Amino acid sequence: MDHEQWVVEDADGVAATAADHVAQEVRRVVDERGAFTFAVSGGRSPWAMLTHLAHQDLPWEAVSIWQVDERIAPAGDADRNLVGLADAVAALPVTVHPMPVEELLGDGPGDATEDEGAIAAACDAYAASLPDRFDLIHLGIGPDGHTASLVPGDEVLGVTDHAVAVTSTAYQGRRRMTLTYPALGRTDQLLWLITGEEKREALAGVLAGDPIYPASKVEAPRSIIVADRAAHPQQP
């Protein structure tokens, strides 16, 4: 897939540039259709983007935000992506759709249920909340080339008949709920935020379309990569 590549100086520049683009898209889409559907991944970069975005004068009441992925952890746990998302938009009249991961907690601290019926029910419930199509999905890339919680070697990579799935194994200590490849393709555009030298090799692989990197398999009509100089493989 071809990507538009926007290279800026540093991580704050990535957040500010992305926020300006999202703001432009919110205004355009709300003016055209009356509502804006937005999905946001975990990690540090989206919270910085949303902090910049929160200062923009936008029709926030027309904006709905879904989670791209979430760790299976208790409410309020520092591992939860929802904590950063909720903090970033706390003062805004947006609608946030949290992934129902609390329903998937196991008996012990940090455990996830093995009840396949409960997992399927939670995934189906979240899938039913998704719009037919997103206006914009934010994604990132890990040093191993994962995006959302589509991690190398996990069975979730092969899920094509469901919009939402749970990883088969723990990744960095937690199993995760995630949008699948088909769901990530239901968007008019992707906005990738990529910062840090540790992402450079993976970003080079994604730009080359190397299939060993899960992020390289996401497809959408338009894809914009906003990277800082440290992350972009073509920068000195």
DAWO-V651632 format. One record per residue. N is the residue number from 1. BURIAL is 1 if it has 16 or more other ideal C-beta (glycine too) atoms within 10 Angstrom, else 0. D_FIRST is the distance of its C-alpha to the first C-alpha in whole Angstrom. Layout:
BEGIN
n = <N N>
burial = <BURIAL BURIAL>
d_first = <D_FIRST D_FIRST>
END
This chain:
BEGIN
n = <1 2 3 4 5 6 7 8 9 10 11 12 13 14 15 16 17 18 19 20 21 22 23 24 25 26 27 28 29 30 31 32 33 34 35 36 37 38 39 40 41 42 43 44 45 46 47 48 49 50 51 52 53 54 55 56 57 58 59 60 61 62 63 64 65 66 67 68 69 70 71 72 73 74 75 76 77 78 79 80 81 82 83 84 85 86 87 88 89 90 91 92 93 94 95 96 97 98 99 100 101 102 103 104 105 106 107 108 109 110 111 112 113 114 115 116 117 118 119 120 121 122 123 124 125 126 127 128 129 130 131 132 133 134 135 136 137 138 139 140 141 142 143 144 145 146 147 148 149 150 151 152 153 154 155 156 157 158 159 160 161 162 163 164 165 166 167 168 169 170 171 172 173 174 175 176 177 178 179 180 181 182 183 184 185 186 187 188 189 190 191 192 193 194 195 196 197 198 199 200 201 202 203 204 205 206 207 208 209 210 211 212 213 214 215 216 217 218 219 220 221 222 223 224 225 226 227 228 229 230 231 232 233 234 235 236>
burial = <0 0 1 0 0 1 1 1 0 0 1 0 1 1 1 1 1 1 1 0 1 1 1 0 1 1 0 0 1 1 0 0 0 0 1 1 1 1 1 1 1 1 1 0 1 1 1 1 1 1 1 1 1 1 0 0 0 1 0 1 0 1 1 1 1 1 1 1 1 1 1 1 1 0 0 0 1 0 1 1 1 1 1 1 1 0 0 1 1 0 0 1 0 1 0 1 0 1 1 1 1 1 0 1 1 0 0 0 0 1 0 1 1 0 0 0 0 0 1 0 0 1 1 0 0 1 0 0 0 1 0 0 0 1 1 1 1 1 1 1 1 1 0 0 1 1 1 1 1 1 1 0 0 1 0 1 1 0 1 0 0 0 1 1 1 1 1 0 0 1 1 0 0 1 1 1 1 1 1 1 1 0 1 1 1 1 1 0 1 1 1 1 1 1 1 1 0 0 1 1 0 1 1 0 1 1 1 0 0 0 0 0 1 1 1 1 1 1 0 1 0 0 1 1 1 1 1 1 1 1 1 1 0 0 0 0>
d_first = <0 4 6 10 12 16 18 22 25 25 25 27 25 22 23 25 22 20 23 24 21 21 25 24 22 25 27 25 24 28 29 27 28 30 28 25 23 21 20 21 20 23 24 25 23 23 27 27 24 27 30 29 28 31 33 31 33 31 32 32 33 31 28 27 25 24 24 20 22 26 28 31 34 37 37 37 36 35 32 31 28 30 32 30 29 32 34 31 32 35 37 35 35 32 31 30 29 30 29 32 32 36 36 35 37 39 43 42 41 37 37 35 37 36 37 34 36 36 32 31 33 32 28 29 31 28 26 28 28 24 24 22 19 19 19 17 16 16 15 16 16 19 20 19 16 16 15 18 20 18 19 19 22 23 23 21 18 19 20 19 22 23 21 23 24 26 25 28 29 29 27 29 32 30 29 26 25 22 19 18 14 15 17 14 12 15 14 14 12 12 14 13 17 17 21 23 23 23 19 18 18 15 13 13 12 9 8 9 7 11 12 15 13 13 11 8 8 8 7 8 9 9 8 11 12 16 17 21 22 23 19 17 17 18 21 24>
END
